[in-house]
Amino acid sequence: MASLRLVPSRVYPDLGAVADASELRRVVGALLTYGLLTSMLMLIVCAAAWAIASSRGNWHAADKAKTGLVVSLAGAVLVGGALAWANWLIGIGNQFQ
């Protein structure tokens, strides 16, 4: 039976092939910044709604605000992580050029 030999290949992103790669980085960075700002603002709004609803005794609204707080926090973590991950990948791609 023939043996299968795996040869490691060198596949790296070629950011020079994309026209205006610097413009692409700016657009992606701006979109991630807007996403982070939106999730942080929603975090503040949901925290305030949770505090007000709890103090008024409206437990259903407090529960919904608590859920919104967790979702906005998860969104902020994901957007912040996506930005850090994209920068890390771009840095690795630039090492091999």
Solvent accessible surface area in square Angstrom, and as a share of the most:
residue,aa,sasa,rsa
1,M,245,1.09
2,A,100,0.78
3,S,107,0.69
4,L,156,0.78
5,R,198,0.72
6,L,151,0.75
7,V,106,0.61
8,P,126,0.79
9,S,89,0.57
10,R,193,0.70
11,V,124,0.72
12,Y,83,0.31
13,P,68,0.43
14,D,90,0.47
15,L,36,0.18
16,G,68,0.65
17,A,80,0.62
18,V,66,0.38
19,A,94,0.73
20,D,107,0.55
21,A,21,0.16
22,S,80,0.52
23,E,75,0.34
24,L,86,0.43
25,R,102,0.37
26,R,168,0.61
27,V,71,0.41
28,V,62,0.36
29,G,22,0.21
30,A,46,0.36
31,L,117,0.58
32,L,33,0.16
33,T,65,0.38
34,Y,145,0.55
35,G,27,0.26
36,L,63,0.31
37,L,99,0.49
38,T,79,0.46
39,S,13,0.09
40,M,70,0.31
41,L,112,0.56
42,M,88,0.39
43,L,42,0.21
44,I,110,0.56
45,V,84,0.48
46,C,16,0.10
47,A,43,0.33
48,A,49,0.38
49,A,44,0.34
50,W,87,0.31
51,A,63,0.49
52,I,108,0.55
53,A,10,0.08
54,S,36,0.23
55,S,92,0.59
56,R,195,0.71
57,G,40,0.39
58,N,78,0.40
59,W,171,0.60
60,H,132,0.59
61,A,39,0.30
62,A,4,0.03
63,D,79,0.41
64,K,125,0.53
65,A,11,0.08
66,K,87,0.37
67,T,76,0.44
68,G,20,0.20
69,L,34,0.17
70,V,91,0.52
71,V,99,0.57
72,S,11,0.07
73,L,91,0.45
74,A,49,0.38
75,G,24,0.23
76,A,9,0.07
77,V,98,0.56
78,L,131,0.65
79,V,34,0.20
80,G,28,0.27
81,G,39,0.37
82,A,40,0.31
83,L,59,0.29
84,A,64,0.49
85,W,156,0.55
86,A,30,0.23
87,N,90,0.46
88,W,149,0.52
89,L,73,0.36
90,I,45,0.23
91,G,33,0.32
92,I,52,0.26
93,G,1,0.01
94,N,71,0.36
95,Q,133,0.59
96,F,98,0.41
97,Q,134,0.60
